[in-house]
């Protein structure tokens, strides 16, 4: 991912509706699935927004290829974050209750291989949490800026996760309520050529709009407790080591 985006993410991810609502949704899904004081590793942790959400109740660790991202994590007080991959992670003795890949594996050529590697770092009943962007037909300038290799369907994500040796506990699309609006926007983007370097999706909307979007998106956490959406802008998966 372009380094300049980390500057932007750090400034907005505690306010922007998408970042805030996604944290609420994922934290709610994990609440009944993790032991108290769980050990959590966030792969591709970025500037640490998700780890901050969980840090009050769990032992959180993170790793990222970007030294800038890790510097921002340290500014948040997340000192157990490292510029590393699995082969260089400085605590190989740890076994994690959860390893998360939040909008990460779409950047990786061999997603199955990295998920298999993650399995070695999980405790006996350890779980994966994965989110990815949905539908190749939604491919846009946003994907190019973020250096994505692919977008997923629920079926293609399930195929990768099970091939890596995990059983699926929860598989659903999400960011579904706003899907019609976003689909129309992506369609317009394909028709209208744009030349800006940064996607406007990374700007915080005016307060009334930001609050409405945050409320709509975060409300999906109530549905996802017992229901899986059949479509959405993203796919989420919780899987157990077998």
ZIURDA-V305504 format. One line per field, one symbol per residue. ss: DSSP state (~ for helix, > for strand, _ for the rest). burial: 1 if it has 16 or more other ideal C-beta (glycine too) atoms within 10 Angstrom, else 0. Layout:
ss->???
burial->???
This chain:
ss->__~~~~~~~~~~____~~~~~~~~~~~~~~~_______>>>>>_____~~~~~~____>>>>>>__~~~~~~~~~_____>>>____________>>>>>>>__~~~___~~~~~~~~~__>>>>>>>>>>>>>_~~~__~~~~~______>_~~~~~~~~~~__>>>>>>>>>____~~~~~~~~~~~~~________~~~____~~~~~~~~~~~~_~~~~~____>____>>>>>>>>_
burial->10001101110110011111111111001100010001111111111111111110010111110101110110010101110100000000000111111111111100110110011011000111111111100101111010010111010111011001010000111111111000000100100000000010010010000100110011011001000010111111111010
